Amino acid sequence: MTYLLAAFLGVVQGLTEFLPVSSTAHLRLGEKLLGFQDPTGAFTVMIQLGSILAIVWLYRVKILHVIAGLPSDPDARRFAVMIVIATIPALAAGALFSSKVKSLYDDRAVIAGAFIAGGIVMLIVERLRPVPTILNAEHTPIARALGVGLCQMLALVPGVSRSGATIVGGMLMGLDRPAAAEFSFFLAIPTMTAAFSHDLFEMRHSLTANFGAEIAVGFVMAFIASLLVVRPFLEFIRRAGFAPFAWYRIVLGLAVVAALAAGWR
């Protein structure tokens, strides 16, 4: 039964990591609902690596092209600089505030409020966003990339969603929907790797072999689910936009509020 729960939560991680719905909040709520025990947080941290590796695999050609072109290709250097600059605000905010924000990770009222507020913001941006002028994530100007990076700082709050914050930020910066989503994917690689490395270092003394099988199951399922969701997600938003995700966030947030009002502890 524990392995089945680990597999299910791995799928949840993989499906929600790159959608604008907050994978961390979904994992926390899922663990509470299913009674899955992860007292040190090792399971939650380790299965995120599955999602990181999935996006690296999906964009491996682009990543290898950039790495190979750094010595001689101005476009490759510009792309690398763009991603580094966009990553800096989140790294700085994480270094300053992550320990304080982590105390909110199990606060379901905060998660519900972030779900609802994020959904409302997404609906507003979908309706009032500027006319897109950037159709390719790789052509994002450095200043606008920094603007997306500043929006990513909001993802420290549980329930906000890293991908949601960066996608909304991208649309506000003039990127069209698929370009904003792809920029979010590129930005996820260094940001999530840094967050994973930090969390892994903090809990290095808590990692034991006793929980290794569950982590392995969750990791594999997160990797597979992330691989399967990214391409269909891009196609979906080209057709339908982000409103369905916004309404999903609002409905789920209201459901959590109702559960708390009914005495869910």
PyMOL commands that set and color helices and strands:
alter all, ss='L'
color gray80, all
select helices_A, chain A and resi 2-16+23-34+42-58+60-69+74-104+108-128+137-139+142-156+162-172+177-202+209-240+243-261
alter helices_A, ss='H'
color red, helices_A
deselect
rebuild
show_as cartoon
